[in-house]
Amino acid sequence: MRTALLLTPLTLAALAVAACGDATLQQPGDELGHSQPPGKLPDGVDQSVAPGPAGGGGAPDAGQPPAEDPLDQDRDDFCDGIGPLVDLGNGRNVERETCTGSIAEQVFAQSVCTCGDARTAGYVRTRGFDSRVEGAPDEDDEGEASTGASFGVNGSYLAGAGFTDIGGPFTVAGPEPLNFVGYLKAAGDLRMAPEAVIPGVTRSGRDAYLKGNYTSAVLRVERDLYHAGLVLAVPDIDGEVTQGPVRVDPPCACDDPYDIAGFVEQARQRNDNALIDLDPDALKQSVGSTDLELPCGRYYLSEISGVGGIDVTVTGRVALMVDGPVATLGRLEFELTEGAEIDVFIKGNLGSIGAIRFGDEARPAASRVYVASREDVVLIGGAAFVGNLYAPYARVTAPAFLRVFGSLFVGDLDVAGYVNVAYDRSVTELNCPGEDPEPPPGGAGGAGGGGGQGGEP
């Protein structure tokens, strides 16, 4: 059903979308938005599988310790792409046996995920791309095809001036009413738990699930609308309109975070430093220009800090464990050669005044950063942050704007200006030992990668 009405100011306040079509009342207890019929699942999510810890992926054989300590594995095996198994405890003295690729698939499945609140004073835009077949989108990209960049908020979404334009599903599970100036657009499903007042247009590229009262100038839904409260808007609905209980679950699995600090502690004594004569203090309190090259291996540093420029060249598959903070004034850049990748595990806090890049804007899926600290992650500077950041305890804050090539899984997000995220979807296609590589969209050398809506019937 497609309905389009033009309202006068006298009738706008009295119109409910349910009155505009064949709305049916669900039986009490049938909470929509929690379990949808086949073919109506959120982009890329199979809800027939119960979500597992730390981002939605279950751990195989949780509770069964690995046969071999991952830090004692042969370096050649690691460099050949059949290791390491990264043993990260889950906070309940139960060991997980999983590889860094598996971890990345679990925690970086969305462009932005906040365990708490997301606050921004400017606009928010996310766009997805696949670095295997296409380049990163421009900062002002308006392309409809750049999908797969979902945004999930377990707490409240507190936006100021500007618009919210999500290149994928958008979910807000917290109770704080949503009220901002501008329009709201989600290329995937729209799931909204709180009441909302949107002066501009609201658009959902798939289904919309509205738990609270919802007010918008125009409500455009390209599939079906499910709502529990009153909806005041000029409706433009392609599918069915159903009124009844709606359930919006927290989109980010934050109750069981990985034990990053424990893994770094293990690496203090077991690492590959001796093979390249790497001093653990090599990047501690650096002054001026400092260069470091890391070939394939697992390395330990006491901290990364200093004033000036720090350039790290990564030439293979690298796991870097940092015991203290990563705190620089100036430039911190990791340059990855072709085929190289890096996982950085930080026990201390992460902060920078200046440029901080853990990889290449064209291939952010190759750079993953895991932070154990509960201190704020402060990013100050005009350059973009490059990498996929997992900091479930921390508040990530930027006093101006925040431009990201990669993704964020954080405690809270607090940005004084705009937020613009270019999400590399291929981070969810990383492989573990013994797995066949996932082919790029369109096949090898194909022209795919526009990223359609996963789960379309």
WOJOJO-V115339 format. One record per residue. N is the residue number from 1. RES is the residue in one letter. SS is DSSP state (a for helix, b for strand, c for the rest). D_LAST is the distance of its C-alpha to the last C-alpha in whole Angstrom. Layout:
BEGIN
N|RES|SS|D_LAST ; N|RES|SS|D_LAST
END
This chain:
BEGIN
1|M|c|18 ; 2|R|c|20 ; 3|T|c|23 ; 4|A|c|25 ; 5|L|c|29 ; 6|L|c|32 ; 7|L|c|34 ; 8|T|c|38 ; 9|P|a|39 ; 10|L|a|40 ; 11|T|a|37 ; 12|L|a|35 ; 13|A|c|36 ; 14|A|c|36 ; 15|L|c|32 ; 16|A|c|29 ; 17|V|a|26 ; 18|A|a|26 ; 19|A|a|28 ; 20|C|a|26 ; 21|G|c|24 ; 22|D|c|23 ; 23|A|c|23 ; 24|T|b|23 ; 25|L|b|25 ; 26|Q|c|23 ; 27|Q|c|26 ; 28|P|c|28 ; 29|G|c|26 ; 30|D|c|23 ; 31|E|c|22 ; 32|L|b|19 ; 33|G|c|17 ; 34|H|c|19 ; 35|S|c|16 ; 36|Q|c|13 ; 37|P|c|11 ; 38|P|c|8 ; 39|G|c|5 ; 40|K|c|8 ; 41|L|c|10 ; 42|P|c|12 ; 43|D|c|11 ; 44|G|c|12 ; 45|V|c|13 ; 46|D|c|13 ; 47|Q|c|15 ; 48|S|c|16 ; 49|V|c|18 ; 50|A|c|21 ; 51|P|c|22 ; 52|G|b|25 ; 53|P|a|28 ; 54|A|a|29 ; 55|G|a|25 ; 56|G|a|23 ; 57|G|c|24 ; 58|G|c|26 ; 59|A|c|29 ; 60|P|c|30 ; 61|D|c|33 ; 62|A|c|34 ; 63|G|c|37 ; 64|Q|c|38 ; 65|P|c|40 ; 66|P|c|40 ; 67|A|c|42 ; 68|E|c|43 ; 69|D|c|44 ; 70|P|a|41 ; 71|L|a|44 ; 72|D|a|46 ; 73|Q|c|44 ; 74|D|c|45 ; 75|R|a|45 ; 76|D|a|44 ; 77|D|a|42 ; 78|F|a|40 ; 79|C|a|41 ; 80|D|a|39 ; 81|G|a|36 ; 82|I|a|36 ; 83|G|c|37 ; 84|P|c|38 ; 85|L|b|36 ; 86|V|b|37 ; 87|D|c|38 ; 88|L|c|37 ; 89|G|c|38 ; 90|N|c|36 ; 91|G|c|39 ; 92|R|c|40 ; 93|N|c|42 ; 94|V|c|39 ; 95|E|c|38 ; 96|R|c|35 ; 97|E|c|35 ; 98|T|b|32 ; 99|C|b|32 ; 100|T|a|32 ; 101|G|a|29 ; 102|S|a|27 ; 103|I|a|29 ; 104|A|a|27 ; 105|E|a|24 ; 106|Q|a|24 ; 107|V|a|26 ; 108|F|c|25 ; 109|A|c|21 ; 110|Q|c|22 ; 111|S|c|24 ; 112|V|b|26 ; 113|C|b|26 ; 114|T|b|29 ; 115|C|c|31 ; 116|G|c|33 ; 117|D|c|33 ; 118|A|b|32 ; 119|R|b|35 ; 120|T|b|35 ; 121|A|c|37 ; 122|G|c|36 ; 123|Y|c|32 ; 124|V|b|29 ; 125|R|b|27 ; 126|T|b|24 ; 127|R|b|23 ; 128|G|b|21 ; 129|F|b|22 ; 130|D|c|22 ; 131|S|c|26 ; 132|R|c|25 ; 133|V|c|24 ; 134|E|c|25 ; 135|G|c|28 ; 136|A|c|28 ; 137|P|c|27 ; 138|D|c|30 ; 139|E|c|31 ; 140|D|c|31 ; 141|D|c|27 ; 142|E|c|25 ; 143|G|c|23 ; 144|E|c|19 ; 145|A|c|18 ; 146|S|c|19 ; 147|T|c|17 ; 148|G|c|16 ; 149|A|c|20 ; 150|S|c|19 ; 151|F|b|22 ; 152|G|b|23 ; 153|V|b|27 ; 154|N|c|28 ; 155|G|c|31 ; 156|S|c|31 ; 157|Y|b|30 ; 158|L|b|34 ; 159|A|b|33 ; 160|G|c|36 ; 161|A|c|36 ; 162|G|c|34 ; 163|F|c|30 ; 164|T|b|27 ; 165|D|b|24 ; 166|I|b|22 ; 167|G|c|19 ; 168|G|c|17 ; 169|P|c|16 ; 170|F|b|20 ; 171|T|b|21 ; 172|V|b|25 ; 173|A|c|26 ; 174|G|c|30 ; 175|P|c|32 ; 176|E|c|34 ; 177|P|c|33 ; 178|L|b|31 ; 179|N|b|33 ; 180|F|b|34 ; 181|V|c|34 ; 182|G|c|32 ; 183|Y|c|28 ; 184|L|b|25 ; 185|K|b|22 ; 186|A|b|19 ; 187|A|c|16 ; 188|G|c|14 ; 189|D|c|14 ; 190|L|b|18 ; 191|R|b|20 ; 192|M|b|23 ; 193|A|c|26 ; 194|P|c|29 ; 195|E|c|30 ; 196|A|b|30 ; 197|V|b|32 ; 198|I|b|30 ; 199|P|b|32 ; 200|G|b|30 ; 201|V|b|27 ; 202|T|b|24 ; 203|R|b|20 ; 204|S|b|17 ; 205|G|c|14 ; 206|R|c|12 ; 207|D|c|13 ; 208|A|b|17 ; 209|Y|b|19 ; 210|L|b|22 ; 211|K|c|25 ; 212|G|c|28 ; 213|N|c|29 ; 214|Y|b|28 ; 215|T|b|30 ; 216|S|b|29 ; 217|A|b|30 ; 218|V|b|27 ; 219|L|b|23 ; 220|R|b|20 ; 221|V|b|17 ; 222|E|c|14 ; 223|R|c|12 ; 224|D|c|14 ; 225|L|b|17 ; 226|Y|b|19 ; 227|H|b|22 ; 228|A|c|25 ; 229|G|c|28 ; 230|L|c|29 ; 231|V|b|27 ; 232|L|b|30 ; 233|A|b|28 ; 234|V|b|28 ; 235|P|b|24 ; 236|D|b|22 ; 237|I|b|18 ; 238|D|c|16 ; 239|G|c|14 ; 240|E|c|16 ; 241|V|b|19 ; 242|T|b|20 ; 243|Q|b|23 ; 244|G|c|24 ; 245|P|c|25 ; 246|V|b|22 ; 247|R|c|23 ; 248|V|c|22 ; 249|D|c|23 ; 250|P|c|25 ; 251|P|c|22 ; 252|C|c|25 ; 253|A|c|27 ; 254|C|c|30 ; 255|D|c|32 ; 256|D|c|33 ; 257|P|c|34 ; 258|Y|c|35 ; 259|D|c|39 ; 260|I|a|39 ; 261|A|a|43 ; 262|G|a|43 ; 263|F|a|42 ; 264|V|a|44 ; 265|E|a|47 ; 266|Q|a|47 ; 267|A|a|47 ; 268|R|c|50 ; 269|Q|c|52 ; 270|R|c|49 ; 271|N|c|48 ; 272|D|c|49 ; 273|N|a|51 ; 274|A|a|54 ; 275|L|a|53 ; 276|I|a|53 ; 277|D|c|56 ; 278|L|c|53 ; 279|D|c|55 ; 280|P|c|53 ; 281|D|c|55 ; 282|A|c|54 ; 283|L|c|52 ; 284|K|c|54 ; 285|Q|c|56 ; 286|S|b|55 ; 287|V|b|57 ; 288|G|b|57 ; 289|S|b|55 ; 290|T|b|53 ; 291|D|b|51 ; 292|L|b|50 ; 293|E|b|48 ; 294|L|b|46 ; 295|P|c|45 ; 296|C|c|43 ; 297|G|b|44 ; 298|R|b|44 ; 299|Y|b|46 ; 300|Y|b|48 ; 301|L|b|49 ; 302|S|c|51 ; 303|E|c|50 ; 304|I|b|49 ; 305|S|b|51 ; 306|G|b|53 ; 307|V|b|54 ; 308|G|b|53 ; 309|G|b|51 ; 310|I|b|49 ; 311|D|b|47 ; 312|V|b|46 ; 313|T|b|45 ; 314|V|b|42 ; 315|T|c|42 ; 316|G|c|40 ; 317|R|b|38 ; 318|V|b|40 ; 319|A|b|40 ; 320|L|b|42 ; 321|M|b|44 ; 322|V|b|45 ; 323|D|c|48 ; 324|G|c|49 ; 325|P|c|47 ; 326|V|b|46 ; 327|A|b|48 ; 328|T|b|49 ; 329|L|b|50 ; 330|G|b|50 ; 331|R|b|47 ; 332|L|b|45 ; 333|E|b|43 ; 334|F|b|41 ; 335|E|b|41 ; 336|L|b|39 ; 337|T|c|40 ; 338|E|c|37 ; 339|G|c|35 ; 340|A|c|37 ; 341|E|b|35 ; 342|I|b|37 ; 343|D|b|36 ; 344|V|b|39 ; 345|F|b|40 ; 346|I|b|42 ; 347|K|c|44 ; 348|G|c|45 ; 349|N|c|44 ; 350|L|b|43 ; 351|G|b|44 ; 352|S|b|45 ; 353|I|b|47 ; 354|G|c|46 ; 355|A|c|43 ; 356|I|b|41 ; 357|R|b|39 ; 358|F|c|38 ; 359|G|c|36 ; 360|D|c|35 ; 361|E|a|33 ; 362|A|a|31 ; 363|R|a|30 ; 364|P|a|30 ; 365|A|a|28 ; 366|A|a|31 ; 367|S|b|33 ; 368|R|b|33 ; 369|V|b|35 ; 370|Y|b|36 ; 371|V|b|38 ; 372|A|c|40 ; 373|S|c|42 ; 374|R|c|42 ; 375|E|c|44 ; 376|D|c|42 ; 377|V|b|41 ; 378|V|b|42 ; 379|L|b|41 ; 380|I|b|44 ; 381|G|c|44 ; 382|G|c|42 ; 383|A|c|40 ; 384|A|c|37 ; 385|F|b|36 ; 386|V|b|34 ; 387|G|b|33 ; 388|N|b|30 ; 389|L|b|33 ; 390|Y|b|32 ; 391|A|b|35 ; 392|P|b|34 ; 393|Y|b|38 ; 394|A|b|38 ; 395|R|b|38 ; 396|V|b|37 ; 397|T|b|39 ; 398|A|b|40 ; 399|P|c|43 ; 400|A|c|42 ; 401|F|c|38 ; 402|L|b|36 ; 403|R|b|34 ; 404|V|b|32 ; 405|F|b|30 ; 406|G|b|29 ; 407|S|b|28 ; 408|L|b|29 ; 409|F|b|29 ; 410|V|b|32 ; 411|G|b|34 ; 412|D|b|35 ; 413|L|b|34 ; 414|D|b|37 ; 415|V|b|37 ; 416|A|c|40 ; 417|G|c|38 ; 418|Y|c|35 ; 419|V|b|32 ; 420|N|b|30 ; 421|V|b|28 ; 422|A|b|27 ; 423|Y|b|24 ; 424|D|b|24 ; 425|R|a|21 ; 426|S|a|23 ; 427|V|a|24 ; 428|T|a|22 ; 429|E|a|22 ; 430|L|c|26 ; 431|N|c|27 ; 432|C|c|29 ; 433|P|c|32 ; 434|G|c|31 ; 435|E|c|28 ; 436|D|c|26 ; 437|P|c|26 ; 438|E|c|22 ; 439|P|c|22 ; 440|P|c|21 ; 441|P|c|18 ; 442|G|c|19 ; 443|G|c|21 ; 444|A|c|25 ; 445|G|c|26 ; 446|G|c|23 ; 447|A|c|22 ; 448|G|c|19 ; 449|G|c|19 ; 450|G|c|18 ; 451|G|c|15 ; 452|G|c|12 ; 453|Q|c|10 ; 454|G|c|9 ; 455|G|c|6 ; 456|E|c|4 ; 457|P|c|0
END
